[in-house]
C-alpha cells in the first residue's frame, strides 16, 4: 500500500524488485545514480567519518557490482551533473505521470 501512494523511492536492488512486484508491469522506471568511489568518500567522510565511509563504499561496491536492472544511468560527480540530472528526472516524470 505504501508503494502505491508514492512516486519516488530510494532503494537497493532487492527493494527495486519488491517495488516492481507491487506495481503493474511497466509502471516503474529504475534510475541508477552513480558517483565515483572517490567522490562518495569525500561526501560521506564529511558526515560519518572516513572509516564508516570506507566500510559503506566497500559494502555498496560488492552489493551493486552486478546490478544492471536499471533503465536510466545518471552520473553524480559535479554540479553540472546535478543540474543535468534534475532536467532528466523532471522530463521523465512529466512523461510518465
TAMOLIN-V162374 format. One record per backbone hydrogen bond with DSSP energy under -1.0 kcal/mol. CO is the residue of the C=O (numbers start at 1). NH is the residue of the N-H. If there is no record, write none. Layout:
co & nh
CO & NH
CO & NH
This chain:
co & nh
3 & 6
12 & 16
13 & 17
14 & 18
15 & 19
16 & 20
17 & 21
18 & 22
19 & 23
24 & 27
30 & 71
30 & 72
32 & 74
34 & 76
36 & 40
37 & 41
38 & 42
39 & 43
40 & 44
41 & 45
44 & 47
44 & 48
45 & 49
49 & 53
50 & 54
51 & 55
52 & 56
53 & 57
54 & 58
55 & 59
56 & 60
57 & 61
58 & 62
59 & 63
60 & 64
64 & 67
72 & 32
74 & 34
78 & 82
79 & 83
80 & 84
81 & 85
82 & 86
83 & 87
84 & 88
85 & 89
86 & 90
87 & 91
88 & 92
89 & 93
90 & 94
91 & 95
92 & 96
93 & 97
